Amino acid sequence: YKLKLGEIVTTIPTIGFNVETVEYKNIQFTVWDVGGQDKIRPLWRHYFQNTQGIIFVVDSNDRDRVVEA
């Protein structure tokens, strides 16, 4: 959210998904923040169609999650 708002925002783990439109250096793009819980992962495939890039983020404080990723 810093890219959109210009400030650091405290966040919590995503339940479901969040979507934001961001403009950066005259380029507008849509950012999908899709949760990583086990029950949500089967839905990830629905978000890949027409995707031009992926940024995969993992909470590095959660050692089990890092190994799983």
Backbone hydrogen bonds in HBPLUS format (Angstrom, degrees):
<---DONOR---> <-ACCEPTOR-->    atom                        ^
c    i                          cat <-CA-CA->   ^        H-A-AA   ^      H-
h    n   atom  resd res      DA  || num        DHA   H-A  angle D-A-AA Bond
n    s   type  num  typ     dist DA aas  dist angle  dist       angle   num
A0005-LEU N   A0001-TYR O   2.81 MM   4  5.91 176.1  1.81 164.4 165.8     1
A0006-GLY N   A0002-LYS O   2.68 MM   4  4.76 142.6  1.81 129.0 137.3     2
A0035-GLY N   A0016-GLY O   2.86 MM  19  5.33 170.0  1.87 164.8 162.7     3
A0018-ASN N   A0033-ASP O   2.85 MM  15  4.99 147.9  1.95 135.5 146.2     4
A0033-ASP N   A0018-ASN O   2.75 MM  15  4.99 173.4  1.75 156.2 158.6     5
A0020-GLU N   A0031-VAL O   2.94 MM  11  5.29 157.7  1.99 149.1 156.5     6
A0031-VAL N   A0020-GLU O   2.76 MM  11  5.29 171.4  1.77 168.5 170.4     7
A0022-VAL N   A0029-PHE O   2.80 MM   7  5.47 170.1  1.81 170.6 171.8     8
A0029-PHE N   A0022-VAL O   2.85 MM   7  5.47 162.6  1.88 159.7 165.2     9
A0024-TYR N   A0027-ILE O   2.82 MM   3  5.25 159.2  1.86 148.9 152.5    10
A0027-ILE N   A0024-TYR O   3.01 MM   3  5.25 147.9  2.12 108.1 118.0    11
A0040-ILE N   A0037-GLN O   2.93 MM   3  5.37 144.2  2.06 113.1 124.0    12
A0041-ARG N   A0037-GLN O   3.18 MM   4  6.43 143.1  2.33 156.1 167.0    13
A0043-LEU N   A0040-ILE O   2.85 MM   3  5.55 151.6  1.93 125.2 134.0    14
A0044-TRP N   A0041-ARG O   3.00 MM   3  5.29 156.0  2.06 112.7 120.1    15
A0046-HIS N   A0043-LEU O   3.01 MM   3  5.73 151.9  2.09 122.0 129.1    16
A0047-TYR N   A0044-TRP O   2.84 MM   3  5.51 160.8  1.88 124.5 130.8    17
A0048-PHE N   A0045-ARG O   3.46 MM   3  5.52 160.7  2.50 102.2 107.5    18
A0051-THR N   A0048-PHE O   2.99 MM   3  5.23 150.4  2.08 139.0 133.7    19
A0062-ASP N   A0059-ASP O   3.12 MM   3  5.72 158.4  2.17 115.7 121.8    20
A0065-ARG N   A0062-ASP O   2.98 MM   3  5.32 119.9  2.35 106.8 121.6    21
A0066-VAL N   A0062-ASP O   3.08 MM   4  6.44 150.8  2.16 153.4 162.4    22
A0067-VAL N   A0063-ARG O   3.17 MM   4  6.43 163.7  2.20 151.7 154.6    23
A0068-GLU N   A0064-ASP O   3.03 MM   4  6.21 158.2  2.07 145.0 151.5    24
A0069-ALA N   A0065-ARG O   2.88 MM   4  6.03 148.0  1.98 146.1 154.2    25
